[in-house]
Amino acid sequence: MNFSGAEEIDRELMGKEVQMADTTMRGKLEGIELKMLCIFSMILLLAAGVAGMVQEREGIVGVIKGLWTIVVSRDALITDYFELAGYGASFMNAVLVMGISICLLYREKVKFTGLTMAAISINAGYALWGKNPVNILPILIGSSLYAKVHGSRLGRYLYTAMFGTSLAPLVTELIYLLPFDRRINLAIATLTGILIGFILPVLSVHTASMHKGFSLFNVGFSAGVLAFVMVCILKSFGLESESVMIWREGRPLWIVLGLYGYFLLTFLFGLYLTKGNLTGIRKIWKHPGRAVADFILMEGVGSTLMNMALVGAVCETYILLVGGDLSGPVVGAILTAYGFAAFGAHVKNYLPVLCGVFLSTFLNQFTPTMPGLQLAAIFAVGLAPIAGRFGVLAGIVAGMLHVAIVTCTSQMYGGLNLYNNGFSAGWVAIIMVPGLESFMLEYKGRKRKSENV
């Protein structure tokens, strides 16, 4: 019996040691798990680039040529790098753009939060259709200059700078659009990019008050306003840009499985961090998502990662169900939605808006497989707070209105604002929210009166 008792004590001590070791390991992960995920994501993008090279039977030289094609080509909407330069070069470009974003975050010692994941994911995603390491630099420099003028570090305005690279195509376009010598055009384009980066931080502050946080793509809205003004100035001089349509059709199996695999690993990592506890993700689903809603800070990393994985999987599944394409823009849009699931979006508040986009195709002239409608469906995630705050019906209406507006707004600036859906989402929120709030206040007032009677 003494021996049995000793074994019981040993087992108890061993259990405590294992529990302590597990707690210590989780403790060490705290604060670095998002950085680990970002590095892992870069590795997967690199692997996707290699897979693309194998798929298209091209070597390193072919990838380098593809990267050069990306840098020197127009980037107006919609320019699918998969079709323009191939899978290998496109994913390598995403690695480079994502790497620049992460390096800046490290350099400025910015804490990784939900907003960080949104900013990194949107830059990695748009590096498949519009951004490259060259055309984003002037805008980043402009925001850095703005910070210096105001006696601050770039870190204070870094997120605005990262989101503000949505106007990178405007920088590229000026090189080809202006009538001067190519070197002069390059100088003017660079200065324009710096000006954009300098203006956006203050402009974004003002536009946020217009939609009251019900559009998650605030910089997309402010960038759209700025792009519209700049395009009008160019038109006044007889210089007009035209949108393009470069799009790769199809749903390669390796991309389908790669995305699902990425989301599954994200979910399992989150599940591990929460020790299998789903309480946090349930709390996320109860939140309306109105900005600022940083789920990392609110409910922790593990629950947020599971939410990100589910939103990403929902987006991919929708595209497959409607028979859409896993083109560069669509994959980039899915990665964007995945990132914003750490900053306001979740399955419960996104699905009504997504349904609204789909249902609108039964009433208008569009079909779900049209390139613009595929993107509108995924980027409707930016309007998720409307459904979260005002209910399912409001979310459906927001999705339907988003389709009507987004199909017109790209013509306003010749495809030079990559966040066209963000611009449209801002207008939807500005139009709908005042009426919805007024209705709710009136309804609550009547309810209080009836209860007091």
C-alpha positions as CSV (number, residue, x, y, z in Angstrom):
1,M,0.0,0.0,0.0
2,N,2.9,2.3,0.7
3,F,4.3,1.7,-2.7
4,S,0.9,2.3,-4.3
5,G,0.6,5.6,-2.4
6,A,4.1,6.6,-3.5
7,E,3.0,5.9,-7.1
8,E,-0.1,8.0,-6.6
9,I,2.0,10.9,-5.3
10,D,4.5,10.6,-8.2
11,R,1.7,10.6,-10.7
12,E,0.2,13.7,-9.1
13,L,3.5,15.5,-9.1
14,M,4.2,14.4,-12.7
15,G,0.7,15.7,-13.7
16,K,1.5,19.1,-12.0
17,E,4.9,19.2,-13.7
18,V,3.3,18.6,-17.1
19,Q,0.6,21.2,-16.4
20,M,3.3,23.7,-15.3
21,A,5.3,23.0,-18.4
22,D,2.3,23.4,-20.6
23,T,1.4,26.7,-18.8
24,T,5.0,27.9,-19.2
25,M,4.9,27.0,-22.9
26,R,1.7,28.9,-23.4
27,G,3.0,31.8,-21.4
28,K,6.0,32.0,-23.7
29,L,3.7,32.0,-26.7
30,E,1.7,34.9,-25.4
31,G,2.8,38.0,-27.2
32,I,4.6,36.2,-30.0
33,E,1.9,33.9,-31.4
34,L,0.7,36.5,-34.0
35,K,4.3,37.0,-35.1
36,M,4.7,33.3,-35.4
37,L,1.5,33.1,-37.5
38,C,2.8,35.9,-39.8
39,I,6.1,34.2,-40.3
40,F,4.4,30.9,-41.0
41,S,2.1,32.7,-43.5
42,M,5.1,34.1,-45.3
43,I,6.6,30.6,-45.5
44,L,3.3,29.3,-46.9
45,L,3.3,32.1,-49.5
46,L,6.8,31.1,-50.4
47,A,5.8,27.5,-50.7
48,A,2.8,28.6,-52.9
49,G,5.3,30.4,-55.1
50,V,7.4,27.3,-55.5
51,A,4.2,25.2,-56.2
52,G,3.3,27.8,-58.8
53,M,6.7,27.5,-60.4
54,V,6.3,23.7,-60.6
55,Q,2.7,24.1,-61.9
56,E,3.8,26.4,-64.8
57,R,7.2,24.7,-65.3
58,E,9.2,27.9,-64.9
59,G,12.5,28.4,-63.0
60,I,14.0,31.2,-61.0
61,V,14.7,33.2,-64.1
62,G,11.0,33.0,-65.1
63,V,10.0,34.2,-61.6
64,I,12.4,37.2,-61.8
65,K,11.0,38.1,-65.2
66,G,7.5,37.9,-63.7
67,L,8.4,40.1,-60.8
68,W,9.8,42.7,-63.3
69,T,6.6,42.5,-65.3
70,I,4.6,43.2,-62.1
71,V,6.8,46.2,-61.3
72,V,6.7,47.9,-64.7
73,S,3.1,47.2,-65.7
74,R,0.0,49.2,-65.0
75,D,-1.8,48.2,-61.8
76,A,-5.3,49.7,-62.3
77,L,-8.3,47.6,-61.4
78,I,-8.5,44.8,-62.2
79,T,-4.9,43.5,-62.9
80,D,-4.6,39.9,-61.9
81,Y,-1.0,39.1,-61.3
82,F,-1.7,35.4,-61.7
83,E,-2.6,36.1,-65.3
84,L,-0.1,38.9,-65.8
85,A,3.0,37.3,-64.4
86,G,2.2,33.7,-63.3
87,Y,1.6,32.0,-60.0
88,G,5.3,31.9,-58.9
89,A,6.0,35.6,-59.4
90,S,2.7,36.6,-57.8
91,F,3.2,34.7,-54.6
92,M,6.8,35.8,-54.4
93,N,5.6,39.4,-54.8
94,A,3.2,38.8,-51.9
95,V,6.1,37.5,-49.8
96,L,8.1,40.7,-50.5
97,V,5.2,43.1,-49.7
98,M,4.3,41.2,-46.6
99,G,7.9,41.1,-45.5
100,I,8.1,44.9,-45.9
101,S,5.0,45.3,-43.7
102,I,6.4,43.0,-41.0
103,C,9.8,44.7,-41.0
104,L,8.2,48.1,-40.6
105,L,6.1,46.8,-37.7
106,Y,9.2,45.4,-36.0
107,R,11.2,48.6,-36.7
108,E,8.6,50.8,-35.1
109,K,8.0,48.3,-32.3
110,V,4.3,48.2,-32.9
111,K,2.4,45.7,-30.8
112,F,0.7,43.0,-32.8
113,T,-3.1,43.2,-32.4
114,G,-6.2,42.5,-34.5
115,L,-5.6,45.7,-36.5
116,T,-2.1,44.4,-37.3
117,M,-3.5,41.2,-38.7
118,A,-5.9,43.2,-40.8
119,A,-3.1,45.4,-42.2
120,I,-0.7,42.6,-42.9
121,S,-3.4,40.4,-44.5
122,I,-4.7,43.1,-46.8
123,N,-1.2,44.0,-48.0
124,A,-0.3,40.4,-48.6
125,G,-3.7,39.9,-50.4
126,Y,-3.4,42.9,-52.6
127,A,0.2,41.9,-53.6
128,L,-1.6,39.5,-55.8
129,W,-3.3,42.3,-57.8
130,G,-2.0,45.8,-57.6
131,K,0.7,46.3,-55.0
132,N,4.4,45.6,-55.3
133,P,7.5,46.6,-53.3
134,V,8.2,49.6,-55.6
135,N,4.9,51.3,-56.0
136,I,4.0,51.2,-52.2
137,L,7.3,52.9,-51.1
138,P,6.5,56.5,-52.0
139,I,3.3,56.4,-49.9
140,L,5.1,54.8,-47.0
141,I,7.7,57.6,-47.2
142,G,5.0,60.2,-47.3
143,S,3.4,59.0,-44.1
144,S,6.9,58.8,-42.5
145,L,7.4,62.5,-43.5
146,Y,4.1,63.4,-42.0
147,A,5.1,61.8,-38.7
148,K,8.4,63.7,-38.7
149,V,6.7,67.0,-39.4
150,H,4.4,66.3,-36.4
151,G,7.3,65.2,-34.1
152,S,6.1,61.6,-34.0
153,R,7.4,58.2,-35.0
154,L,6.1,56.5,-38.1
155,G,4.6,53.8,-35.8
156,R,1.8,56.2,-34.8
157,Y,0.6,56.4,-38.4
158,L,1.9,53.1,-39.7
159,Y,-1.5,51.4,-40.1
160,T,-2.8,54.4,-42.1
161,A,0.3,54.2,-44.3
162,M,-0.1,50.4,-44.8
163,F,-3.7,50.7,-45.7
164,G,-3.0,53.8,-47.7
165,T,-0.9,51.9,-50.2
166,S,-4.3,51.2,-51.9
167,L,-3.4,54.2,-54.1
168,A,-0.2,52.5,-55.3
169,P,-1.7,52.1,-58.8
170,L,-1.9,55.9,-59.1
171,V,1.8,56.1,-58.6
172,T,2.5,53.6,-61.3
173,E,-0.2,55.1,-63.7
174,L,1.4,58.6,-63.7
175,I,4.6,57.2,-65.1
176,Y,2.7,56.1,-68.2
177,L,0.0,58.8,-68.3
178,L,2.1,62.1,-68.1
179,P,3.3,63.5,-71.4
180,F,6.9,64.3,-70.2
181,D,10.2,62.4,-70.4
182,R,10.0,59.1,-68.6
183,R,12.5,60.2,-65.9
184,I,10.4,63.4,-65.2
185,N,7.2,61.2,-65.1
186,L,8.9,59.0,-62.5
187,A,9.9,61.9,-60.4
188,I,6.4,63.4,-60.5
189,A,4.9,60.0,-59.7
190,T,7.2,59.5,-56.8
191,L,6.4,63.0,-55.4
192,T,2.6,62.3,-55.9
193,G,2.9,59.1,-53.9
194,I,4.7,60.9,-51.1
195,L,1.9,63.5,-51.1
196,I,-0.7,60.8,-50.8
197,G,1.1,59.3,-47.9
198,F,1.3,62.7,-46.3
199,I,-2.4,63.6,-46.7
200,L,-4.0,60.3,-45.8
201,P,-3.3,60.2,-42.0
202,V,-5.3,63.4,-41.4
203,L,-8.0,62.7,-44.0
204,S,-8.7,59.3,-42.5
205,V,-9.4,60.8,-39.1
206,H,-12.2,62.9,-40.6
207,T,-13.8,60.2,-42.8
208,A,-14.1,57.8,-39.8
209,S,-16.6,60.2,-38.2
210,M,-18.7,60.1,-41.4
211,H,-19.5,56.3,-41.3
212,K,-19.2,56.1,-37.5
213,G,-17.2,52.9,-37.5
214,F,-19.8,50.9,-39.4
215,S,-17.4,50.4,-42.3
216,L,-14.3,48.5,-41.4
217,F,-12.4,49.8,-44.5
218,N,-12.1,53.5,-43.3
219,V,-8.8,54.2,-45.2
220,G,-10.4,52.6,-48.3
221,F,-13.1,55.3,-48.1
222,S,-10.7,58.2,-47.5
223,A,-8.4,56.8,-50.3
224,G,-11.3,56.7,-52.6
225,V,-12.2,60.4,-51.9
226,L,-8.5,61.4,-52.5
227,A,-8.3,59.3,-55.7
228,F,-11.5,60.9,-57.0
229,V,-10.1,64.4,-56.5
230,M,-6.7,63.5,-58.1
231,V,-8.4,61.9,-61.1
232,C,-10.5,65.0,-61.6
233,I,-7.4,67.1,-61.6
234,L,-5.8,64.9,-64.2
235,K,-8.9,65.0,-66.3
236,S,-8.9,68.8,-66.2
237,F,-5.5,68.6,-68.0
238,G,-6.9,66.1,-70.5
239,L,-5.2,63.1,-68.9
240,E,-7.6,60.2,-68.3
241,S,-6.9,56.7,-67.0
242,E,-9.0,53.7,-68.0
243,S,-9.6,50.6,-65.9
244,V,-8.5,47.3,-67.2
245,M,-9.7,43.7,-66.9
246,I,-6.9,41.1,-66.6
247,W,-8.4,38.0,-64.9
248,R,-7.4,34.3,-64.6
249,E,-10.3,31.9,-64.5
250,G,-10.4,28.5,-62.8
251,R,-10.1,27.0,-59.4
252,P,-6.7,25.1,-59.2
253,L,-7.0,22.2,-56.8
254,W,-3.7,23.1,-55.1
255,I,-4.9,26.6,-54.3
256,V,-8.3,25.2,-53.0
257,L,-6.5,22.8,-50.7
258,G,-3.8,25.2,-49.8
259,L,-6.3,27.8,-48.6
260,Y,-8.4,25.3,-46.7
261,G,-5.3,23.8,-45.1
262,Y,-4.1,27.3,-44.0
263,F,-7.4,28.0,-42.4
264,L,-7.5,24.6,-40.7
265,L,-4.0,25.1,-39.2
266,T,-5.0,28.6,-38.0
267,F,-8.1,27.2,-36.3
268,L,-6.2,24.4,-34.7
269,F,-3.5,26.8,-33.4
270,G,-6.2,29.0,-31.9
271,L,-7.9,25.9,-30.4
272,Y,-4.6,25.0,-28.8
273,L,-4.1,28.5,-27.3
274,T,-7.6,28.4,-25.8
275,K,-7.1,24.8,-24.5
276,G,-10.2,23.8,-26.4
277,N,-12.3,26.5,-24.8
278,L,-14.9,28.0,-27.2
279,T,-16.2,30.6,-24.8
280,G,-14.1,33.4,-26.3
281,I,-15.3,32.8,-29.9
282,R,-18.9,32.8,-28.7
283,K,-18.3,36.2,-27.1
284,I,-16.8,37.4,-30.4
285,W,-20.0,36.4,-32.3
286,K,-22.1,38.4,-29.9
287,H,-20.1,41.6,-30.6
288,P,-21.6,43.9,-33.3
289,G,-18.1,44.5,-34.7
290,R,-18.3,48.3,-35.0
291,A,-14.9,49.8,-35.1
292,V,-12.8,49.9,-33.1
293,A,-13.4,46.2,-32.3
294,D,-10.0,44.6,-31.9
295,F,-10.9,41.0,-31.1
296,I,-7.3,40.2,-30.1
297,L,-7.5,42.7,-27.2
298,M,-11.0,41.8,-26.4
299,E,-11.1,38.0,-26.4
300,G,-7.5,36.9,-26.8
301,V,-5.4,35.5,-29.6
302,G,-6.8,31.9,-29.6
303,S,-10.4,32.8,-30.0
304,T,-9.6,35.4,-32.7
305,L,-7.6,33.0,-34.7
306,M,-10.4,30.5,-34.8
307,N,-12.8,33.3,-35.9
308,M,-10.3,34.3,-38.7
309,A,-10.1,30.7,-39.9
310,L,-13.9,30.4,-40.0
311,V,-14.4,33.6,-41.9
312,G,-11.7,32.7,-44.4
313,A,-13.3,29.3,-45.0
314,V,-16.7,30.8,-45.5
315,C,-15.4,33.1,-48.2
316,E,-13.6,30.3,-50.0
317,T,-16.6,28.1,-49.8
318,Y,-18.9,30.8,-51.2
319,I,-16.7,31.2,-54.2
320,L,-16.6,27.5,-54.8
321,L,-20.4,27.1,-54.4
322,V,-21.3,29.9,-56.9
323,G,-18.7,28.6,-59.4
324,G,-16.3,31.6,-59.1
325,D,-12.6,31.8,-59.7
326,L,-9.7,31.6,-57.4
327,S,-7.9,34.3,-59.3
328,G,-5.3,36.6,-57.8
329,P,-7.9,39.2,-56.8
330,V,-10.3,36.6,-55.3
331,V,-7.5,34.9,-53.3
332,G,-6.3,38.4,-52.2
333,A,-9.8,39.3,-51.1
334,I,-10.2,36.1,-49.1
335,L,-6.9,36.9,-47.3
336,T,-8.2,40.4,-46.6
337,A,-11.5,39.1,-45.1
338,Y,-9.4,36.6,-43.1
339,G,-7.4,39.4,-41.6
340,F,-10.4,41.6,-40.8
341,A,-11.9,38.8,-38.9
342,A,-9.5,39.9,-36.2
343,F,-10.9,43.5,-36.3
344,G,-14.7,43.5,-36.4
345,A,-15.9,40.8,-38.7
346,H,-17.2,37.4,-37.7
347,V,-19.4,34.7,-39.2
348,K,-22.5,35.9,-37.6
349,N,-22.4,39.5,-38.7
350,Y,-20.8,38.8,-42.1
351,L,-23.2,36.1,-43.4
352,P,-26.3,38.4,-43.7
353,V,-24.3,40.9,-45.8
354,L,-22.9,38.1,-47.9
355,C,-26.5,36.8,-48.4
356,G,-27.5,40.3,-49.5
357,V,-24.9,40.4,-52.2
358,F,-26.0,37.0,-53.5
359,L,-29.7,37.7,-53.3
360,S,-29.2,41.0,-55.3
361,T,-28.2,39.0,-58.3
362,F,-31.8,37.7,-58.6
363,L,-33.0,41.2,-58.9
364,N,-30.4,43.0,-61.0
365,Q,-28.5,42.4,-64.2
366,F,-25.5,40.9,-62.5
367,T,-24.5,37.3,-61.9
368,P,-22.5,35.9,-58.9
369,T,-19.7,34.7,-61.1
370,M,-18.9,38.1,-62.6
371,P,-15.4,39.2,-61.4
372,G,-16.8,42.4,-59.7
373,L,-19.5,40.5,-57.9
374,Q,-17.2,37.8,-56.6
375,L,-15.0,40.6,-55.1
376,A,-18.1,42.5,-53.8
377,A,-19.3,39.3,-52.0
378,I,-16.0,38.9,-50.1
379,F,-15.3,42.5,-49.5
380,A,-18.8,43.0,-48.1
381,V,-17.2,41.8,-44.9
382,G,-16.4,45.5,-44.4
383,L,-20.1,46.1,-43.8
384,A,-20.5,43.3,-41.2
385,P,-20.9,45.8,-38.3
386,I,-24.2,47.0,-39.8
387,A,-25.7,43.5,-39.5
388,G,-24.1,43.1,-36.1
389,R,-25.7,46.3,-34.8
390,F,-29.0,46.5,-36.6
391,G,-29.8,42.9,-37.4
392,V,-30.0,40.4,-40.2
393,L,-32.4,42.3,-42.4
394,A,-30.3,45.5,-42.3
395,G,-27.2,43.4,-43.2
396,I,-29.0,41.9,-46.2
397,V,-30.0,45.4,-47.4
398,A,-26.5,46.6,-46.9
399,G,-25.1,43.8,-49.1
400,M,-27.6,44.5,-51.8
401,L,-26.9,48.3,-51.7
402,H,-23.2,47.5,-51.8
403,V,-23.5,45.7,-55.1
404,A,-25.4,48.7,-56.7
405,I,-22.8,51.2,-55.5
406,V,-19.5,49.3,-56.0
407,T,-20.3,48.5,-59.7
408,C,-20.4,52.3,-60.4
409,T,-17.6,53.7,-58.1
410,S,-14.6,52.2,-59.9
411,Q,-15.4,54.4,-62.9
412,M,-15.0,57.5,-60.8
413,Y,-11.3,57.2,-60.5
414,G,-10.3,54.9,-63.5
415,G,-9.5,51.9,-61.3
416,L,-6.7,53.7,-59.5
417,N,-8.0,53.0,-56.0
418,L,-7.5,49.3,-55.1
419,Y,-9.9,49.6,-52.2
420,N,-12.9,50.3,-54.4
421,N,-15.1,48.1,-52.3
422,G,-13.9,50.0,-49.2
423,F,-15.0,53.2,-50.8
424,S,-18.4,51.7,-51.6
425,A,-18.8,50.3,-48.1
426,G,-18.2,53.8,-46.7
427,W,-21.0,55.2,-48.8
428,V,-23.4,52.3,-47.8
429,A,-22.7,53.0,-44.1
430,I,-23.2,56.8,-44.6
431,I,-26.5,56.3,-46.3
432,M,-27.9,53.5,-44.1
433,V,-26.7,54.2,-40.6
434,P,-28.4,57.5,-39.9
435,G,-31.8,56.1,-40.8
436,L,-31.3,52.9,-38.9
437,E,-30.1,54.7,-35.8
438,S,-33.1,57.1,-36.0
439,F,-35.5,54.2,-36.4
440,M,-34.0,52.3,-33.4
441,L,-34.1,55.4,-31.2
442,E,-37.7,55.9,-32.0
443,Y,-38.5,52.3,-31.5
444,K,-36.8,52.2,-28.1
445,G,-38.6,55.4,-27.1
446,R,-42.0,53.9,-27.9
447,K,-41.0,50.7,-26.1
448,R,-40.1,52.6,-22.9
449,K,-43.4,54.6,-23.0
450,S,-45.4,51.4,-23.4
451,E,-43.5,49.8,-20.5
452,N,-44.1,52.8,-18.3
453,V,-47.9,52.8,-19.0
